[in-house]
């Protein structure tokens, strides 16, 4: 089946489709298909597998590669084992 007509979309669902379409600069049709694939777990293995996506980035923050490298360097010392302590 290449075509499907959906009726009875409530305002909340329509808003989610519109928001995704605007955010990703895609058509409402593509946004609806993307949401249906996510909801049916067909896209969980892809890059969009995170159901929250980037919606919480403003709230919790996000790191770029440089931030992650700085953190890894800062905590590297905690991965070292002092041989004298384990005798």
Buried (B, 14 or more C-beta within 10 A) or exposed (E): EEEEEEEEEEEEEEEBBEEBBEEEEBEEEBBBBBBBBBEEEEBEEEEEEEEEEEEEEEEEEEEEEEEEEEEEEEEEEEEEEEEEEEE
